[in-house]
């Protein structure tokens, strides 16, 4: 029923699209000192500074995997009193994963 109320997509001109330039992640200037690893970097009052994420990855989950992810978030908040974002869970899992976990 919902599909009947949706108008058709607009007709786009059939010209050749402009070539897409490949982009590379930003690189620090050559004069800058190399950054320390995120795990050893200490911020004010002893808190650890996190490495800033710079790559986008899309993840499509099944319903059951999405439920499990939400259950992890709920349990984390229950135990720590703090919220955690799904991306942070995925980053932590990737950091700890080994090839043996996949085999």
C-alpha positions in Angstrom: 0.0 0.0 0.0 2.8 2.3 0.8 4.3 1.8 -2.7 1.3 3.3 -4.4 1.9 6.7 -2.8 5.6 7.0 -3.8 6.1 9.0 -7.0 8.5 7.6 -9.6 12.1 8.7 -9.4 13.0 11.8 -11.5 14.5 11.2 -14.9 18.1 12.2 -15.0 19.9 13.4 -18.1 21.9 10.7 -19.9 25.2 12.5 -20.1 28.5 10.9 -19.3 29.3 11.4 -15.6 32.5 13.2 -14.7 35.4 10.8 -13.8 35.7 10.2 -10.1 39.0 11.0 -8.6 40.4 8.5 -6.1 41.1 10.0 -2.8 43.7 8.9 -0.3 43.5 9.4 3.4 45.1 12.6 4.7 48.8 12.2 5.4 50.6 14.3 8.1 53.2 16.8 6.8 56.7 15.4 6.5 58.0 17.8 9.0 55.7 16.6 11.7 57.0 14.1 14.3 55.5 10.6 14.1 52.5 10.2 16.4 52.8 7.9 19.4 50.6 4.8 19.5 47.1 5.5 20.9 47.5 2.9 23.6 50.5 4.7 25.2 49.2 8.3 24.7 48.1 9.9 27.9 45.8 12.9 28.1 45.0 15.2 31.0 44.4 13.5 34.4 45.7 10.2 33.1 42.9 9.5 30.6 43.9 7.7 27.4 43.6 9.6 24.2 41.9 7.6 21.4 43.1 7.4 17.9 40.7 9.3 15.6 38.8 7.1 13.2 39.3 8.0 9.6 37.8 5.2 7.5 34.2 4.4 6.9 32.9 0.8 6.7 29.3 -0.1 6.3 28.1 -3.2 8.1 24.8 -4.9 7.3 23.6 -7.2 10.1 21.0 -9.9 10.2 18.1 -9.3 12.7 19.6 -11.7 15.2 23.1 -10.1 15.0 21.5 -6.7 15.5 19.7 -8.0 18.6 22.9 -9.4 20.0 24.7 -6.0 19.4 21.9 -4.2 21.2 22.0 -6.8 24.1 25.8 -6.1 24.4 25.1 -2.4 24.6 22.4 -2.9 27.2 24.6 -5.1 29.3 27.6 -2.7 29.1 25.4 0.2 30.3 24.0 -2.0 33.1 27.4 -3.0 34.3 29.3 0.4 33.8 26.5 3.0 34.0 27.8 4.4 30.7 26.4 4.1 27.1 28.5 2.7 24.3 28.0 3.2 20.6 27.8 0.2 18.2 30.9 1.5 16.4 32.9 1.4 19.6 31.9 -2.2 20.2 33.0 -3.1 16.7 36.3 -1.3 17.0 37.0 -3.1 20.3 36.1 -6.5 18.8 38.4 -5.8 15.7 41.3 -4.7 18.0 41.1 -8.0 20.0 40.4 -10.3 17.1 43.1 -12.7 15.8 43.2 -14.9 12.7 42.6 -17.9 15.0 39.2 -16.4 15.9 38.3 -16.4 12.3 39.5 -19.9 11.4 
